[in-house]
Amino acid sequence: MLHLAKIVGTPTTTSGSWVHTFSPFQEEKLSKRGHFLATIGLTEFAGPEEIAAVGKEMISRLQEEYYGDLEPSVFAKLKKAVDKVSQEAKEGTGFKLDLGAVVLLDKALYAVVNGRARLMINRDGKIRTLLSQTETLSGYWQNGDLFLLGTEDFFRLVDDETLNLALKAQTPQEAVEILAPLVHGQQDGGAAAIVFQVVETNMETKETVKPEMKINFNGLPKERRSFDLLQKLKGQIVSLIEKSDEKIKKKLIYLRANKEKSAKPQKTLMFIALALVVILIIAVFLGMKQRKNLGVNSQSSNLLQQAQLKKEEGEGLLNLNPTKSRQLLLEAQDLVSQIESSGFQTEELARLKEELEHLLGTTLKEYQVEGSLFFDLGIVKAEGQGDHFVLSDGQIIVLDKKQNSLYKIGIQEKKSAILAGGEKIDGASFLTDLNGKIYVLAKEGIYRIDKSPELKIKKDEGWDSVLDLGGFGGYLYLLTSKGIWKYPPTEEGFGTKQPWLKQDFDLSQTVKMAIDGSIWLLGKEGRILKFTRGVQENFAVTGLNKPLLETISFYTNADLKNLYLLDRGNSRVVVLSKLGEYQAEYLWSGASDASDLLVDSDEGQIFLLSGDKIFTIKLK
């Protein structure tokens, strides 16, 4: 039973508030859409119409949008209704809207707030805020929970002490009696709140059944055989034992009176007693098993409801917040896996699993692809192999450490040649492009590759262990185990090295560097660090459907809006936004053998270097 009480501020010419509650008379609407509660606050009103008429129109639009179509999920429909009314208000002129809406359907609660409305709860004496400002929520209410949904102006008028006192009241009416004096009479028409509580009433009655010897299990589903039925069986067995016991006593008296000794009656009595004991043990075992099954099924049903809610919420956020949507859908999928592992199977579970797979296929953007052979390095040089490669003016430049060579391949025409080789770049380990020129780190230092290699920066003992080389904005950057050195450009080449990081970092576990203005570092375990102007920024990867495993290379530049990770352990290329949010992944078995990757946005291709071959994957 739903109990509620309302508080509405005194309207003014520039502000007004409303509390709206609605429960459909039609059984279908009630069963599919539930009970609707909303608070609306309008402030800074300066429109041509009367404020009361505007508020009434908004209530009508909310109800129309939410109950108009019964097909979409509850959460998706509620979110759409609130967003649509809020957008219409934003497009209008002359007022500021504060809106909160709640739906109660069976044991579930769905809530959406827009503006600075708030939803609070007192559960078991603990008071907390569930929603504030522009947020969404779905979950289960518990018997006796006390909720308060209010506008921004309401919470501004009510102090925390009074609010906590009111939420500790036994009923919504008692809570409103405490709160109303702080709102009524104030020149603040935008204040509105509704306090509500759902109380379960136990209408179940127990029926006493006399024990009978015949119990029919036919047609009764295994999961619905109640413990009461087993109690009947147990009672009947006990009754049988008692009756048999009386017969046994009478038989023994008769035997003693006649002084007869017969082994046959004794064996019969022992057989009867043993049979009864066995029946009792079986009954106890069945009872334990039934209680266990009932417990498992009850838990599975609860998990199924949670999975349904998460699925609906994730579906509602599919276009609004893809990252959050993926997270909720993956959580729902995990719950389905837990249910399946318990052995619980229903048509509803199978249908939910199928729906989740479809939704995740849409939002996860998992692309099963086949890499196409782009170039065989053996064409440039016998036994040619690739260790690293870079893009430079429409060409791919490949470093072959084993043969101490650089190869160039045109992306458009695939013309190839040996760019450099020999003793001058002996020990070449890393390469980079800077303003269309190729720089290589070799034994003696950093060389620029023109017609012939030219030493530009001599090897420095202070380099420690060099991990990568990069170029951006005219500067060369050298990644070492203890930091990053920056070399500024001069007329002759490059000036003296300068420390780029503002503080010391242990970078010994770093495997790759990428530069787009900020410097990105990839660690051996897939950890990504971001530094801007020498200072570390917060960066975290979110939304992955499975963890990164053996991520050995990544790529980005100033023209790309995403990061591309070569996750060799999972045979995939993962695409992340530069905020760390999962975007897509390309699954190809050949990715497990690749050592480096590049992305050419102009050509819409991912290039993967794998031994003596370069493969491509089309971007989607």
C-alpha positions as CSV (number, residue, x, y, z in Angstrom):
1,M,0.0,0.0,0.0
2,L,1.3,3.4,-1.0
3,H,1.2,6.2,1.6
4,L,2.1,9.7,0.7
5,A,1.9,13.3,1.8
6,K,2.6,16.5,-0.2
7,I,4.1,20.0,0.5
8,V,3.7,22.8,-2.1
9,G,5.0,26.3,-1.6
10,T,2.9,29.5,-1.9
11,P,2.9,30.6,-5.5
12,T,4.1,34.0,-6.6
13,T,3.9,35.9,-9.9
14,T,7.5,34.6,-10.7
15,S,7.5,31.1,-9.2
16,G,5.3,28.1,-8.7
17,S,5.4,24.4,-7.8
18,W,3.3,21.3,-8.1
19,V,3.3,17.7,-6.8
20,H,1.6,15.2,-9.2
21,T,0.7,11.6,-8.4
22,F,-1.1,9.3,-10.8
23,S,-2.2,5.6,-10.7
24,P,-3.9,4.4,-13.8
25,F,-7.4,2.8,-13.6
26,Q,-6.7,0.6,-16.5
27,E,-5.2,-2.7,-15.4
28,E,-2.8,-3.0,-18.3
29,K,-1.3,0.5,-17.7
30,L,-1.0,-0.1,-14.0
31,S,0.8,-3.4,-14.5
32,K,3.1,-2.1,-17.2
33,R,3.7,1.5,-16.0
34,G,3.0,1.5,-12.3
35,H,2.4,4.5,-10.0
36,F,3.8,7.9,-11.1
37,L,5.0,10.6,-8.7
38,A,6.6,14.0,-9.7
39,T,7.6,17.3,-8.2
40,I,7.8,20.4,-10.5
41,G,9.3,23.8,-9.6
42,L,9.2,26.8,-11.8
43,T,11.3,29.9,-10.9
44,E,12.3,33.1,-12.7
45,F,9.0,33.0,-14.6
46,A,8.5,35.8,-17.0
47,G,6.3,34.3,-19.7
48,P,3.2,35.7,-21.3
49,E,0.9,33.0,-19.9
50,E,-0.2,32.5,-16.3
51,I,2.2,30.4,-14.3
52,A,-0.6,28.0,-13.2
53,A,-1.4,27.2,-16.8
54,V,2.2,26.5,-17.6
55,G,2.5,24.1,-14.7
56,K,-0.7,22.3,-15.6
57,E,0.5,21.9,-19.1
58,M,3.8,20.4,-18.0
59,I,2.0,17.9,-15.8
60,S,-0.2,16.9,-18.7
61,R,2.8,16.5,-21.0
62,L,4.7,14.3,-18.4
63,Q,1.8,12.0,-18.0
64,E,1.1,11.8,-21.7
65,E,4.7,11.1,-22.6
66,Y,5.1,8.4,-19.9
67,Y,1.8,6.5,-20.2
68,G,1.3,7.1,-24.0
69,D,3.2,4.1,-25.3
70,L,3.4,0.9,-23.2
71,E,6.0,-0.9,-25.4
72,P,9.4,0.6,-24.3
73,S,10.9,-0.3,-21.0
74,V,9.7,1.6,-17.9
75,F,13.1,3.2,-17.3
76,A,13.6,4.2,-20.9
77,K,10.1,5.7,-21.1
78,L,10.5,7.6,-17.8
79,K,13.9,9.0,-18.9
80,K,12.5,10.1,-22.2
81,A,9.4,11.7,-20.7
82,V,11.5,13.8,-18.3
83,D,14.1,14.7,-20.9
84,K,11.4,15.7,-23.4
85,V,9.6,18.0,-21.0
86,S,12.9,19.5,-19.8
87,Q,14.0,20.1,-23.4
88,E,10.7,21.8,-24.2
89,A,11.1,24.0,-21.2
90,K,14.7,24.9,-22.2
91,E,13.5,25.8,-25.7
92,G,10.8,28.0,-24.2
93,T,11.6,31.4,-22.6
94,G,10.9,33.0,-19.3
95,F,11.5,30.3,-16.6
96,K,13.8,27.8,-15.0
97,L,12.6,24.2,-14.5
98,D,13.4,21.9,-11.6
99,L,11.9,18.4,-12.1
100,G,12.0,15.0,-10.4
101,A,9.9,11.9,-11.3
102,V,9.6,8.5,-9.6
103,V,7.8,5.3,-10.7
104,L,6.8,2.5,-8.4
105,L,6.1,-0.8,-10.2
106,D,5.8,-4.0,-8.1
107,K,9.0,-4.1,-6.0
108,A,11.0,-1.8,-8.3
109,L,11.6,2.0,-8.0
110,Y,12.7,4.0,-11.0
111,A,13.7,7.7,-10.6
112,V,14.9,10.5,-12.9
113,V,15.8,14.0,-11.7
114,N,16.6,17.0,-13.9
115,G,17.7,20.4,-12.7
116,R,18.6,20.3,-9.0
117,A,15.9,18.1,-7.6
118,R,16.8,15.5,-5.0
119,L,15.6,12.1,-3.9
120,M,16.4,11.0,-0.3
121,I,15.7,7.8,1.6
122,N,15.5,6.6,5.2
123,R,16.2,2.9,5.3
124,D,16.6,1.1,8.6
125,G,17.4,4.5,10.3
126,K,20.1,5.4,7.8
127,I,19.4,8.6,5.8
128,R,21.1,9.3,2.5
129,T,20.7,11.0,-0.8
130,L,19.9,8.7,-3.7
131,L,19.8,11.2,-6.6
132,S,20.7,14.8,-7.0
133,Q,20.8,17.2,-10.0
134,T,20.7,15.4,-13.4
135,E,20.9,11.7,-12.6
136,T,19.0,8.4,-12.9
137,L,18.3,5.4,-10.6
138,S,16.6,2.1,-10.5
139,G,16.5,-0.4,-7.6
140,Y,14.2,-2.1,-5.2
141,W,12.3,-0.6,-2.3
142,Q,12.0,-2.4,1.0
143,N,9.1,-2.6,3.3
144,G,9.0,0.6,5.5
145,D,11.4,2.7,3.4
146,L,10.6,6.4,3.7
147,F,11.4,8.5,0.6
148,L,11.4,12.3,0.0
149,L,11.4,13.8,-3.5
150,G,11.9,17.6,-3.6
151,T,12.8,20.6,-5.7
152,E,15.9,22.7,-5.2
153,D,14.0,25.5,-3.5
154,F,12.5,23.1,-1.0
155,F,15.9,21.9,0.1
156,R,17.1,25.5,0.3
157,L,14.4,26.3,2.8
158,V,14.7,23.2,5.0
159,D,17.8,22.9,7.1
160,D,19.6,19.5,7.5
161,E,18.6,19.0,11.1
162,T,14.9,19.4,10.4
163,L,15.2,17.3,7.3
164,N,16.8,14.4,9.2
165,L,14.2,14.7,12.0
166,A,11.4,14.5,9.4
167,L,12.8,11.5,7.6
168,K,12.9,9.6,10.9
169,A,9.2,9.9,11.3
170,Q,7.0,6.8,11.2
171,T,4.7,8.0,8.4
172,P,4.7,10.5,5.5
173,Q,2.0,12.5,7.2
174,E,4.2,12.9,10.3
175,A,7.2,13.9,8.2
176,V,5.1,16.6,6.4
177,E,3.9,18.0,9.7
178,I,7.5,18.7,10.6
179,L,8.5,20.1,7.3
180,A,5.5,22.1,6.2
181,P,5.9,25.1,8.6
182,L,9.4,25.8,7.0
183,V,7.8,26.1,3.5
184,H,4.4,27.6,3.9
185,G,4.3,31.3,4.1
186,Q,7.7,31.8,2.5
187,Q,7.9,33.9,-0.6
188,D,9.3,31.0,-2.6
189,G,6.8,29.4,-4.8
190,G,9.3,26.9,-6.4
191,A,9.4,24.7,-3.3
192,A,7.7,21.4,-3.5
193,A,8.2,17.9,-2.0
194,I,6.4,14.6,-1.7
195,V,7.1,12.1,1.1
196,F,6.0,8.5,0.3
197,Q,6.3,5.1,1.8
198,V,5.3,1.6,0.5
199,V,4.0,-0.7,3.2
200,E,3.4,-4.4,2.5
201,T,0.3,-6.0,4.1
202,N,0.5,-9.7,4.8
203,M,-2.7,-11.3,3.6
204,E,-1.5,-14.9,3.8
205,T,-3.4,-17.4,6.1
206,K,-2.2,-20.8,7.0
207,E,-4.5,-23.9,6.8
208,T,-4.2,-26.8,9.1
209,V,-4.4,-30.1,7.2
210,K,-4.9,-33.4,9.0
211,P,-2.3,-36.1,8.1
212,E,-3.3,-38.5,5.4
213,M,-1.4,-41.5,4.1
214,K,-1.9,-40.6,0.4
215,I,0.0,-37.6,-0.9
216,N,-0.2,-36.9,-4.6
217,F,2.9,-35.1,-6.2
218,N,1.6,-35.5,-9.8
219,G,1.6,-32.3,-11.8
220,L,3.4,-30.3,-9.1
221,P,6.5,-28.5,-10.5
222,K,9.7,-29.4,-8.6
223,E,10.5,-25.8,-7.8
224,R,7.1,-25.2,-6.3
225,R,6.9,-28.2,-3.9
226,S,6.5,-26.3,-0.7
227,F,8.0,-27.1,2.7
228,D,4.4,-27.4,4.1
229,L,3.8,-30.4,1.8
230,L,6.9,-32.1,3.3
231,Q,5.7,-31.3,6.7
232,K,2.5,-33.2,5.9
233,L,4.6,-36.2,4.9
234,K,6.6,-36.0,8.0
235,G,3.4,-35.8,10.1
236,Q,2.0,-38.8,8.4
237,I,5.1,-40.8,9.0
238,V,5.1,-40.0,12.7
239,S,1.5,-40.9,12.9
240,L,2.2,-44.2,11.3
241,I,5.1,-44.9,13.7
242,E,2.8,-44.1,16.7
243,K,0.1,-46.4,15.4
244,S,2.6,-49.2,14.6
245,D,4.2,-48.7,18.1
246,E,0.8,-49.4,19.7
247,K,0.4,-52.6,17.6
248,I,4.0,-53.6,18.6
249,K,3.2,-53.2,22.3
250,K,0.0,-55.2,22.1
251,K,1.8,-58.0,20.2
252,L,4.6,-58.1,22.8
253,I,2.0,-58.4,25.6
254,Y,0.3,-61.2,23.8
255,L,3.6,-63.0,23.3
256,R,4.6,-62.7,27.0
257,A,1.1,-63.9,28.2
258,N,1.4,-67.0,26.1
259,K,5.1,-67.5,26.8
260,E,5.7,-68.1,23.1
261,K,9.1,-67.5,21.5
262,S,8.9,-67.0,17.8
263,A,11.6,-65.6,15.7
264,K,9.2,-64.8,12.9
265,P,7.2,-62.1,14.7
266,Q,10.4,-60.5,16.0
267,K,11.8,-60.3,12.5
268,T,8.6,-58.8,11.2
269,L,8.6,-56.2,13.9
270,M,12.2,-55.3,13.2
271,F,11.6,-55.1,9.5
272,I,8.6,-52.7,10.1
273,A,10.7,-50.5,12.4
274,L,13.6,-50.4,10.0
275,A,11.4,-49.5,7.1
276,L,9.8,-46.7,9.1
277,V,13.3,-45.3,10.0
278,V,14.4,-45.4,6.4
279,I,11.2,-43.6,5.3
280,L,11.8,-40.9,8.0
281,I,15.4,-40.4,6.9
282,I,14.3,-40.0,3.3
283,A,11.6,-37.5,4.3
284,V,14.2,-35.5,6.2
285,F,16.6,-35.6,3.3
286,L,13.9,-34.5,0.9
287,G,13.0,-31.7,3.3
288,M,16.6,-30.4,3.4
289,K,16.9,-30.7,-0.3
290,Q,13.6,-28.9,-0.9
291,R,14.6,-26.1,1.5
292,K,17.9,-25.7,-0.3
293,N,16.2,-25.6,-3.7
294,L,13.7,-23.1,-2.5
295,G,16.5,-20.9,-1.2
296,V,18.4,-21.2,-4.5
297,N,15.3,-20.4,-6.5
298,S,14.4,-17.5,-4.4
299,Q,18.0,-16.1,-4.7
300,S,18.0,-16.7,-8.4
301,S,14.6,-14.9,-8.8
302,N,16.0,-11.9,-6.9
303,L,19.1,-11.8,-9.1
304,L,16.9,-12.1,-12.2
305,Q,14.9,-9.0,-11.1
306,Q,18.2,-7.1,-10.6
307,A,19.4,-8.1,-14.0
308,Q,16.1,-7.0,-15.6
309,L,16.4,-3.6,-13.9
310,K,20.0,-3.1,-15.0
311,K,19.2,-4.2,-18.5
312,E,16.3,-1.6,-18.7
313,E,18.5,1.2,-17.3
314,G,21.3,0.3,-19.6
315,E,18.9,0.2,-22.6
316,G,17.6,3.6,-21.6
317,L,21.1,5.1,-21.6
318,L,22.2,3.5,-24.8
319,N,22.3,6.8,-26.8
320,L,22.6,9.2,-23.9
321,N,25.6,7.7,-22.1
322,P,27.1,4.7,-24.0
323,T,29.8,4.1,-21.4
324,K,27.4,3.9,-18.5
325,S,25.0,1.8,-20.7
326,R,27.8,-0.7,-21.4
327,Q,28.6,-0.9,-17.7
328,L,25.0,-1.6,-16.7
329,L,24.5,-4.2,-19.5
330,L,27.7,-6.0,-18.5
331,E,26.6,-6.1,-14.9
332,A,23.3,-7.6,-16.0
333,Q,25.1,-10.2,-18.0
334,D,27.3,-11.1,-15.0
335,L,24.1,-11.6,-12.9
336,V,22.6,-13.9,-15.7
337,S,25.8,-16.0,-15.6
338,Q,25.5,-16.3,-11.8
339,I,21.9,-17.5,-12.2
340,E,22.8,-20.0,-14.9
341,S,25.6,-21.4,-12.7
342,S,23.0,-22.2,-10.0
343,G,21.0,-24.4,-12.4
344,F,18.0,-22.1,-12.5
345,Q,16.4,-22.1,-15.9
346,T,13.2,-20.3,-17.1
347,E,12.0,-18.8,-20.4
348,E,12.3,-15.4,-18.9
349,L,16.0,-15.9,-18.1
350,A,16.6,-17.3,-21.7
351,R,14.8,-14.3,-23.2
352,L,16.8,-11.8,-21.0
353,K,20.1,-13.5,-22.0
354,E,19.2,-13.2,-25.7
355,E,18.2,-9.5,-25.3
356,L,21.4,-8.7,-23.4
357,E,23.6,-10.3,-26.1
358,H,21.8,-8.2,-28.8
359,L,22.2,-5.0,-26.8
360,L,25.8,-5.7,-26.0
361,G,26.5,-6.4,-29.6
362,T,25.2,-3.0,-30.4
363,T,26.9,-1.0,-27.7
364,L,30.2,-2.9,-27.3
365,K,30.9,-2.5,-31.0
366,E,32.8,-5.8,-31.2
367,Y,33.9,-6.2,-34.8
368,Q,35.1,-9.7,-35.9
369,V,37.5,-8.9,-38.7
370,E,40.0,-10.5,-41.0
371,G,43.3,-8.7,-41.5
372,S,44.3,-8.1,-45.1
373,L,47.9,-8.5,-46.3
374,F,49.2,-5.0,-47.1
375,F,52.8,-5.7,-47.8
376,D,55.5,-8.4,-47.6
377,L,58.8,-7.0,-46.4
378,G,60.6,-9.8,-48.2
379,I,60.0,-7.9,-51.4
380,V,62.2,-5.0,-50.2
381,K,65.0,-7.2,-48.8
382,A,65.5,-10.9,-48.5
383,E,64.5,-12.1,-45.0
384,G,63.4,-8.6,-44.1
385,Q,61.7,-8.3,-40.7
386,G,59.9,-5.4,-39.0
387,D,60.3,-4.4,-35.3
388,H,58.8,-0.9,-35.3
389,F,57.2,1.4,-37.9
390,V,56.0,5.0,-38.2
391,L,53.9,7.1,-40.6
392,S,55.6,9.9,-42.6
393,D,54.2,11.9,-45.5
394,G,52.0,9.1,-46.9
395,Q,54.7,6.4,-46.4
396,I,55.3,3.7,-43.8
397,I,58.9,3.6,-42.5
398,V,59.9,0.2,-41.0
399,L,62.8,-0.5,-38.7
400,D,64.5,-3.9,-39.2
401,K,66.8,-4.3,-36.2
402,K,68.2,-7.7,-37.3
403,Q,69.4,-6.4,-40.7
404,N,70.1,-2.9,-39.4
405,S,67.9,-1.3,-42.1
406,L,65.1,1.1,-42.7
407,Y,62.5,0.4,-45.4
408,K,59.9,2.7,-46.8
409,I,56.6,1.7,-48.4
410,G,54.1,4.0,-50.1
411,I,50.6,3.7,-48.7
412,Q,48.9,4.5,-52.0
413,E,51.0,2.8,-54.6
414,K,53.0,0.4,-52.3
415,K,56.3,1.4,-53.9
416,S,59.1,0.3,-51.6
417,A,62.8,0.9,-51.1
418,I,65.6,0.6,-48.6
419,L,65.8,4.0,-46.9
420,A,69.0,3.5,-44.9
421,G,71.3,0.9,-43.6
422,G,74.9,0.1,-42.7
423,E,77.3,0.9,-39.9
424,K,76.0,4.5,-39.3
425,I,72.8,3.2,-37.9
426,D,74.3,0.2,-36.2
427,G,72.3,-0.8,-33.2
428,A,69.2,1.1,-34.3
429,S,66.5,0.5,-31.7
430,F,63.8,3.2,-32.1
431,L,62.6,5.6,-34.8
432,T,60.2,8.6,-35.1
433,D,58.9,11.1,-37.6
434,L,59.3,14.9,-36.9
435,N,58.0,17.3,-39.5
436,G,58.4,14.8,-42.3
437,K,62.0,13.7,-41.4
438,I,62.9,10.4,-39.9
439,Y,65.1,10.2,-36.8
440,V,66.6,6.9,-35.5
441,L,68.3,6.1,-32.2
442,A,71.4,4.1,-32.8
443,K,74.7,3.2,-30.9
444,E,76.3,6.7,-31.4
445,G,73.1,8.7,-30.8
446,I,70.2,10.1,-32.7
447,Y,70.5,10.3,-36.5
448,R,68.4,12.2,-39.0
449,I,67.8,10.2,-42.2
450,D,68.2,12.3,-45.4
451,K,70.2,11.0,-48.3
452,S,72.5,9.5,-45.8
453,P,72.2,9.2,-41.9
454,E,73.5,12.4,-40.1
455,L,74.2,12.4,-36.4
456,K,72.2,15.1,-34.7
457,I,72.4,14.3,-31.0
458,K,75.3,12.5,-29.6
459,K,74.8,9.7,-27.1
460,D,74.6,11.0,-23.6
461,E,75.6,8.9,-20.6
462,G,72.8,10.5,-18.6
463,W,70.2,8.8,-20.8
464,D,70.1,5.7,-18.6
465,S,68.0,3.0,-20.3
466,V,66.2,4.4,-23.4
467,L,62.7,3.0,-23.9
468,D,61.3,5.0,-26.9
469,L,61.9,8.0,-29.1
470,G,59.2,10.6,-30.2
471,G,58.8,13.9,-32.0
472,F,56.3,16.7,-31.8
473,G,56.1,20.4,-32.5
474,G,59.8,20.6,-33.6
475,Y,61.0,18.9,-30.4
476,L,62.5,15.5,-30.0
477,Y,61.6,13.5,-26.8
478,L,63.6,10.6,-25.4
479,L,61.8,8.3,-23.0
480,T,64.1,6.7,-20.4
481,S,63.5,4.6,-17.3
482,K,64.0,7.6,-15.1
483,G,62.2,10.3,-17.0
484,I,61.7,12.1,-20.3
485,W,64.3,14.4,-22.0
486,K,63.2,17.1,-24.3
487,Y,65.6,18.4,-27.1
488,P,64.6,21.9,-28.5
489,P,65.3,22.7,-32.1
490,T,68.1,25.1,-33.1
491,E,69.5,26.3,-36.5
492,E,72.2,23.6,-36.3
493,G,70.0,20.8,-35.1
494,F,69.0,20.5,-31.4
495,G,70.0,22.2,-28.2
496,T,70.9,20.7,-24.8
497,K,68.5,18.2,-23.3
498,Q,66.0,19.4,-20.8
499,P,63.9,17.4,-18.3
500,W,60.3,17.5,-19.3
501,L,58.6,16.0,-16.3
502,K,58.0,18.3,-13.3
503,Q,58.7,15.5,-10.8
504,D,60.6,12.1,-10.8
505,F,58.8,9.0,-11.9
506,D,59.9,5.4,-12.2
507,L,59.2,4.7,-15.9
508,S,61.1,1.4,-16.1
509,Q,57.9,-0.6,-16.8
510,T,57.0,1.6,-19.7
511,V,56.9,0.0,-23.2
512,K,55.7,2.8,-25.5
513,M,55.3,6.5,-25.9
514,A,52.8,8.5,-28.0
515,I,52.5,12.3,-28.3
516,D,49.6,14.5,-29.4
517,G,50.5,17.6,-27.4
518,S,50.3,15.6,-24.2
519,I,52.6,12.6,-23.7
520,W,51.0,9.2,-23.3
521,L,52.9,6.3,-21.8
522,L,51.9,2.6,-22.0
523,G,53.0,0.2,-19.2
524,K,53.7,-3.5,-19.5
525,E,50.4,-4.4,-17.8
526,G,48.3,-2.2,-20.0
527,R,48.3,0.8,-17.6
528,I,48.2,4.2,-19.4
529,L,49.7,7.4,-18.0
530,K,48.9,10.8,-19.4
531,F,51.2,13.9,-18.9
532,T,50.4,17.5,-20.0
533,R,53.1,20.2,-19.7
534,G,55.1,17.7,-17.6
535,V,52.4,17.1,-15.0
536,Q,50.5,13.9,-14.7
537,E,46.7,14.0,-15.3
538,N,44.1,11.6,-14.0
539,F,43.4,8.9,-16.5
540,A,41.4,5.7,-16.1
541,V,40.1,3.1,-18.6
542,T,36.4,2.4,-18.3
543,G,33.8,0.2,-20.0
544,L,36.0,-2.7,-21.1
545,N,34.1,-6.0,-21.4
546,K,37.3,-7.8,-20.4
547,P,40.7,-6.7,-19.0
548,L,43.6,-5.8,-21.2
549,L,46.2,-8.7,-21.5
550,E,49.7,-8.3,-22.9
551,T,49.2,-4.8,-24.4
552,I,52.5,-4.2,-26.1
553,S,51.8,-1.1,-28.2
554,F,49.5,1.8,-28.7
555,Y,49.0,4.7,-31.1
556,T,47.6,8.2,-31.3
557,N,48.4,11.6,-32.7
558,A,47.1,15.2,-32.7
559,D,44.7,14.4,-35.6
560,L,43.1,11.4,-33.9
561,K,40.4,11.6,-31.3
562,N,41.0,8.1,-29.9
563,L,43.7,5.9,-28.5
564,Y,44.3,2.5,-30.2
565,L,45.8,-0.3,-28.2
566,L,47.3,-3.5,-29.5
567,D,46.0,-6.1,-26.9
568,R,47.9,-9.1,-28.1
569,G,46.8,-11.3,-25.3
570,N,43.2,-11.0,-26.4
571,S,43.9,-10.9,-30.1
572,R,42.3,-7.5,-30.6
573,V,42.8,-3.8,-31.2
574,V,40.9,-1.8,-28.5
575,V,39.7,1.8,-29.2
576,L,39.4,4.2,-26.3
577,S,38.4,7.9,-26.2
578,K,41.0,10.2,-24.8
579,L,38.9,10.3,-21.6
580,G,39.5,6.6,-21.2
581,E,36.1,5.5,-22.3
582,Y,35.8,2.2,-24.3
583,Q,34.6,2.9,-27.9
584,A,35.1,-0.3,-29.9
585,E,37.3,-3.3,-30.5
586,Y,38.5,-5.2,-33.6
587,L,38.9,-9.0,-33.0
588,W,41.3,-10.8,-35.2
589,S,43.3,-13.9,-34.4
590,G,46.3,-12.5,-36.3
591,A,46.6,-9.7,-33.8
592,S,48.2,-12.1,-31.3
593,D,51.4,-12.2,-33.5
594,A,51.7,-8.4,-34.1
595,S,54.4,-6.3,-32.6
596,D,53.3,-2.7,-33.4
597,L,50.4,-0.8,-34.9
598,L,49.6,2.5,-36.7
599,V,46.4,4.2,-37.6
600,D,45.9,6.3,-40.7
601,S,42.7,8.3,-40.4
602,D,42.9,9.6,-43.9
603,E,42.9,6.1,-45.3
604,G,40.6,4.7,-42.6
605,Q,42.9,1.9,-41.8
606,I,44.7,0.2,-38.9
607,F,48.2,-1.1,-39.8
608,L,49.6,-4.1,-37.9
609,L,53.3,-5.1,-38.1
610,S,53.8,-8.8,-37.7
611,G,57.2,-10.2,-38.5
612,D,57.9,-9.9,-42.2
613,K,54.4,-8.7,-43.1
614,I,52.1,-5.7,-42.7
615,F,48.4,-6.2,-42.4
616,T,45.5,-3.8,-42.5
617,I,42.1,-3.6,-40.8
618,K,39.4,-1.2,-42.1
619,L,38.1,1.3,-39.5
620,K,34.4,1.2,-38.9
